[in-house]
């Protein structure tokens, strides 16, 4: 199914899975059509209707869809500020957005050096957003390019930029796209590439793989990275929808792991940690053990801007004070929330629940019973964490091993050394 067809299907029906794996999954998603429509309309469509001012500041949040008269639009613009930000945080957010505009200008010149068509692109990581605990050294900028046809894209790019590729470039575009699609999380990285004086690591992914990960949490490799602040460089309508659905999934997953009352910072730390749960690099010293805390501490205003409207749109979650949240712990409410999660997460949760000794009968008809039993156990947070870990672990490991092929041994060793030295020296 094409990306355009998928987009139309999401908008018209609310179905989020591109290709259900079996009859049980098909029935499960058909039963949630109404909920899917509500999710898309409540969390995605309003963001597509934001005005050009919100586009220029890249405020990736969802505004309530309201009918306002022309005379009330000025008041709406005045009120279009992120709630629950202190004056200091508002000032910091404005500074961050100014920096975003400057960085976007620089990276736009980088993207213009590629003749191969890039449908969607974003930048992420410490090269774009400052993280606490690091010095003034200028890190490599991480980029993701979403493309329609990876084999064709690599053929054009190898012809133009053969020096970007390892020995894999000699084998041709078909070999490169085979390694991209069949190993790891479906991303092919070229690191330590200097373009216009900027050192970048760019990853190439098919639009279908990227969209599916955002909607279905196939690997959480890119979906998890997009839980954190990212800088959009090239836009795509389907990605606008998929990103908001992905962020909503992240909040719901975090709620399973958090107590009744918690701070916004605790919520964002939980969300930011999802993609690192099960990542082998966190176990062997390939990443700073305080990386998640460093990200949230330095980017807290951006997290608030990104998630506030989603938080306010969830019926089982509310602000009860400055930076303080409370969720509805009623089993029926939490079970209803769980049934809106991606199939892959739900299946992994069932598996981990059975390992923990919870009696969970198989079959579509048992879904309501199973979700209510799961949310009633005291260790649902640990079970949910293990479910996320089981999604992340294998793709993260194989993607890291793929780096030896895509980057070459020398660049791979240099990259790991740089990652270790970056936090040990700071």
N, C-alpha and C positions, 0 to 999 in steps of 0.2 A: 504494500500500500504506500502511495507517495506521501510526502510530508504535507502537501496541500490537501490531499484527501483526508489525512489524519486530522489536520486543523479543522476542516469543515465538519468532520464527525464529532470532534470534541465540542465545537460550538453549538451544533444542532441537537446532539443527543446527550452530551455529558459523559459518554463512555471514555475512559482514560486509557484502557489497554488497547494496544494496536492489534495484537494477535493473541487472544486467549489461548492458553496452553492445552486445555481440555474442556470437556463438557461441564465439569463442576465449576471451573473458573468462569466459563461463559455464562452459566446460570447465575453465579454470584454477582458478576458485573451487570447483567441485565436487571437483576433485582435492585441494583443501586443506581439505576439510570436517573431517577428523580433526584437522589442525593448528589449525583455527579453534576447534574445541571445546576443545582444550587451552589455547589462548591465552585464551579467555574464562574458562574455569574457573580457570586459574592466575593471571590478572591482574585479573579483574573480579569474579567471584562471591564470592571471599573478602571483598572490601571491603563487599559487601552484608550479610555476616553479622557484621560487627563490632558490638560492643555499644553501648548508648546512651551510654556514657561517651565512646567514640571519636566518636560522632555530634556530641556537644555541642562538642567541640574542633575539629571539622571537619578531622580528620586524614585527608586524601585519599590514603591509602596502602593497599596491599593486604597483608593479613596471611595467612600460610600457613594453609590449611584443615587443622586438626588435630583429632583426637578427644581430648578431655580429660575426665577425670572431674570430678565436682563438687568433690571435694577438691582437685584440681589447678588449679581456676580462679583461686583467689587468687594462686597462684604465677605464673600466666599474666599476671594483671593487674600484678603487681609487675615482671614482665619486659617489659611492654609499653612500652618506651622505645626511641626511635630509636637504632639502633647507630651507632657512629662519630661521635658528637657529643661534644665535650669538655664539661667541666662548665660552662665559660663559655657555650658554644653552647646547652646545655640550658637554662641560665638565661635566655638571650636568647630562645630559642624559647618558654618559658613566658610571658615578657613580651609577645612578639608575639601569643600566643594570647589573653592577657588583653585586649590592644588590639583583637583581632579581635572578641571578644565585645562590647566596647563599641561598636565601629563597626557591628556587625551590628544592635545595638539601635537605633541612630540610623537606619540605612538601612531597617529594618523599618517604621519610621514613615513613611518616604518611600514605600515600596511600598503602604502602606495608603491612600495618597491616590489610587490608581488603581482605578476601578471595573471597567475592562476586565480580564478574567481573565488572570493571568500563571501559566503552568504551571511555568516554571523561570526562575530569575534568579541572576545572580552579579555581583559587583563586581570590578574589576581595576584595575591601574595605580597610579601614584604617589599618587593620592588615597586609596588604601586601604593600600598597602604603601610604606614609605619607600624612597627610592632614594638612593644615595650621590651626593654632588656637588651637591645642591640645598640651598637655604636653608630658612628656616622658613615661607615663604609657603605658604598652604593651597591646594593645587591642586583642580581640578574632579574630581569622583568619576565614574568611568566605570562604567556599568551595562549589562548585556545582559538583555533580557526574551525568553524563549522562549515563543511563543504558538502555539496550534493553528491558528487561522484569521486571518492578518494583515489581510485586508480587513474582517472583522467587528470585529477588535480596534481597528483605526484608526477605524472608524465610531463606536464607543463612545468612544474617547479624544478624537476631534475634538469630539464633542458635549460632553465634560466639560472638555477642556483645549485649546480652539482656539488659545490664545495660545502653546502649545508649538510650533506648526507655522509654517513659512514660508508663502509664498503658495500652496504645494502644498495646504494645508489647505482653501483655497477651492475647489479643484478636486474635493475629495471623497476618500473612503476608497479608491475603486477606483483613482484616479490615484496615490495614495500607495503602495498595495500594488503597483501596476504598476512604479513606479520602484524599490521595494524589491526585487522579485523579478527584474526584467529587467536591472538595472544593478548593476555592482560585485559584491560578495560576498553579496548577499541580505540585507543589514542596512540598516535605515533609522534614522538618528540624529537626535535632537533635542538640540542642545547648549545650554549656558548656561541651564539651567532651574533656578530657585531654588524649592525645596520645603522647607518647615519650616526655613528658614535654611541649607539645604545646597544648594550649586550642583552640579548633576549634568549629565552627558551620557548619555542613555539610548538604547540601540539596540534595535530590535525585529527579531526574526528568527523564521521559522517553525521549529517543532520538527524538521520533516523536513530542512530545510536545515542546521540545526545538527548534527543527528545524522549526516547524510551527510558533512559536512566532517570531523567527528571520526573517522569510520570509514574514509573513502575519500580524505581530503586533497584534496577538490575544489578548494579555493582556499587552504587553510591560513590564512585570514583570522581565523576564530575559533578553529580548532584550534590555531594557533600562539600565540594569546594565552593559551589554556588550557594550554600547555606550562609557563607560568610560574605562580607562586602566584595563586590566585583565592579569593575569599570567596563561598561559596555562600549565597544568601539564601532561595531556594525550591528544593526538591529534586524530582527525578523519577527513577524507577527506571532508565529507559533511559539517562539521562544518566550515572548512576553507572557503568554498564557501559561506555558509549561513551568516557567520560573516561579510564578505565584503559587501554582499547585504544589510545587516542590517545597517552597517555604512553609506552606500550611502543613504539609506532611511532617516537616521538621519540628514545628511547634507541638503537634499532637504526639509525636514520638517522645519528645522531651517531657511532656506532661505525664506520661506513663512512668518516668524515672524520677519525678520530683514529688515532694510532699504536698500537702494541701496549700500551704502558704510558703512563698519564696520570693526572692528579689529578682528584678529584671536581669541583673548581672548573672545570677545563678542560672536563670533560663538560658541566657546567651552562651554561657560557658558549656552548658549541657548540649545545646544545639551545635556549637562549634566543634565539640569533641566527637560528634557522630562519625565523621569521616576518618578520624584517627583511631577509632575503636577497632582493634584487630589488625591495624597496620603494623607490619613487621618492623618498619623503620623506627617506631616508637619503642620497640623492645631491644633493638641492637644498637641504639645510640645514633641512628641515622637522622633523628630529629631532636630538637630541644625539648626536654621533658616538660618544660613550662610553656611550650608553644601556644597551647590553647588559651591559657590565662593571659599571655602576652598579647595575643590577638585581640581579645575582648577588652582588656584594659585600655589599649591604645585606640581602639575603634568603637568604643561604647556609643558615642552619639550616632555613628553610622548604623550600628545594630538597631538602636531605638528607631531611627528613621525608617529602616527597612522593615521592621516587624510590628510597629505600634498599631497600624490599621488592621493587620491580620489578627493581632491579639484582641483588639476591640470587636472584631467581627465574629469571634468564636463565642457561642452561647454559654459554654461551660468555663469561661475564663474571664476575670475582671480585675481591674485595678482597684485596690482598697487603700491606697496611699501612694505617696511619692516613691516610685521605684519598688513598690510592693504589690505582688499579685496573689490572687487566690483562685484555685480551681474547684469546681464542683466534684466532690469525691463520690457522689452517688453511683453505685454500680451500673445502673441503667444508663446514666449519662456517659460514663467512661467506656462502657461496652459499645454504645452507639458511636463514640469517637473512634474506637478501635476498628469498627467495621468500615470506616471510611479510609483506612490506611491501604497502601498498595498491597496487591496480592502477595508479592514476594516477601514483604515484611510479615504479613499475616501468616503465611505458610511456615516461615522460620520461627515465628513466635509459637505456633502450635507445636512444632517439633521440640523446641526448648521447654515448653510447658510440660509435654509428656515426659521428657527426660527428668524434669523436676518432680514427677510423680502425680501430676494433675490428671484426672480422668477426663479426656477430651475425645469424644466419639468422632469418627470420620464422617465425611459427607456434607453436602451443602446444607441440608436441613438442620444440621447441628450447629450452624454458625452462631446463632443467637445464644444458645446455651454455652458454647465454648467461650465466646467473648465475655460473657458474664462471669463464668467460672475463673477465667484468667485474671480479670481486674479485681476480683475479690481476694486473691491471695496476697499475703504480705510482701512477698519478694517479687512482685510483678516488675519492679524496676530492674532487678538483676536479670530476670528472664528477658526483658526487652533489650537490655544491653547485650546479652549474649546473642540475641537474634540479629542485632545490627552487626555485631562482630562477625557472625557467620556470613553475612552479606559482603563485608568489606575485605576479609582476610585474604581469600584466594585471588581475587582480581588485583589487590594491592601488591601481593607477592609476585605474581606473574608479570605485572606491569613493570615492577622494579627489575626483574630479570630480563625483560625485553629491552631495557635500556642498554644492555651490553650490545645488542644487535643494532638498535636504532642510533645509538650514540658512538659506538665503538668502545673498546676497552679503555683506551687512554682517557677519553672524555668522561666515561662513567666513573673511573677512579677519581678524576679531578673533581667531579661533581660531588661525590660522597665526601671527599676531603674538605671541600668548601663548606658543605652543610655542617660537618662536625666542627670545623674551626670557627664558623660564624657565631655559634653560641658559646663555645668553650672560651673564646677570647673576649667575650663580652659579659 
